Amino acid sequence: MTTKSLPDLKSITAIFGSVQDILINKVVKTLLETPLLSSLFVTDFAILLFLRPPVLFSLIMLGGLVGLAMYFGQKLALFK
């Protein structure tokens, strides 16, 4: 009876490391291609996180943040 040997840990981490590098490079490249939308996304997130704007304004900003997140998700399509 033959048993299958498990792959060693170094090869697994090398595979995950290379996939992670590819994903990070793709995200950074996309964010640098659209600097205006990227800065809006970061600014909107920071304001909502740290400043606590009024309720109506925060709902509008949250809608904008969701819209930008959906745009970047569609543009990146990381898991095609």
Stockholm file with secondary structure:
# STOCKHOLM 1.0

chainA/1-80         MTTKSLPDLKSITAIFGSVQDILINKVVKTLLETPLLSSLFVTDFAILLFLRPPVLFSLIMLGGLVGLAMYFGQKLALFK
#=GR chainA/1-80 SS CCCCCCCCHHHHHHHHHHHHHHHHHHHHHHHHHCHHHHHHHHHHHHHHHHTCCCHHHHHHHHHHHHHHHHHHHHHHCTTC
#=GC SS_cons        CCCCCCCCHHHHHHHHHHHHHHHHHHHHHHHHHCHHHHHHHHHHHHHHHHTCCCHHHHHHHHHHHHHHHHHHHHHHCTTC
//
